[in-house]
Amino acid sequence: MDHDNTAPSPVQIRAAVMASRDFAATLFDQLRRDGLDEPGVSRDPYGPGEQRAHATCTAAAEAMGLTIEGDAAANLYMTLPGGDPAAKRIVTGSHLDSVPHGGNFDGAAGVVAGLVAIQALRRLGLTPKRTITVMGIRAEESIWFQVSYIGSRAALGILPEGSLDVLRIDTGRTLAEHIADCGGDPDRVRSGSRHFDPASLHAFLELHIEQAPALVEAGRSTGIGTGIPGNFRYPDARIEGCNDHVGLPRRFRRDAAMAGADFAMALDQMWAEYDQRGIPMACTIGRFHTDSKQHGLTIVPGAFHFSLDVRAYDESVLAELDQRVDAIVADVEQRRGVTFHRGTKTRAAVGPVDLLIKSKLARDAAALGIETIELGSPASHDAAAFAALGVPMGLIFIRNENGSHNANEAMTIEDFLDGTAVLTSYLIEESRGD
Ligand SMILES: [Zn+2]
């Protein structure tokens, strides 16, 4: 801040954030109406749902007089220019897409929080030296294209080769076509063009609803993130056995469904073992089914399909899990006489939180009178893409009843304003630029 500005007190900061309560509530209501697809909201990435959310946030930011920009991947940048062009920029924000029939706050809360924080700064009469950009990120929810962090990685020029050719599962059209539909330039994305040089960024902060009930359980409104898990995934794997008569004795069978069951139970046992050792991880078989074109009451299943997501907070744990999965597959193949075709394998790196940012956020919250707990994120977040390139990254989680990726997620505006006050405090201190 300008040196003639005196630093606002925690009470003043909270009041300045509270004064945006109606703005935030109105913006959330509009976003809900924009995405309404009962039950819940569907902000389909690079489709009409996400487009409407971008238009709503753009209009709100224009009304605030912020500078609006896009990039080759049609991400949205809403910027309050800083007083010192040499000072590194702070970026805050989250994604504006949702899963089909998802909740209104997953993603959008982080974008609204950034706008509220800027309003609070202005209300306090502060002129930041650092430029502050609120980012509305495209296509974070990987259910649609089965690719992680599309918008954020494209903004940083690191979207993996081949991503632009994947098909959206519902439309059957490529990511490149969808990006072009929304005013982006897929060829520039393909060439690795980036909006941000990571070296020009001071920090990336993401506020997000919690996707587990830890804050509800702890009775706290706000959590300070400790890290984002990395993952490896098989979006479309299958097991090949042999279709046979229902009367075939067990020793002759090559039963793909039983092999799938063995595989799932072995993964669950592995997870229980890591739980016992106190090493956080998760594995999820989101799809698990026989082939509807071939299966039937009297046929031994010869084909079985599944998807797999394995996640952990430490690259070495992830590498170890990768080997364990290989060993489980080899064992099931040998015992059941089947073959696993795991198909494409995707990876996302672990997103470590910057320890200095984490401690500053905790200290800011304490000064504001907001009691917090530390939380490892169960879910993936765009912030991991920034952290992967060495941008110091911080996470603020907001209490949320009923989980996420469903229509019943619930975040109170009071809890949202608590977390946003912590974000605002951080921006005030860090945007001094000294
Ligand atoms: Zn999200």
Residues whose N, C-alpha, C, O or C-beta is under 5 A from the ligand:
A	BS01	ZN	D106 G107
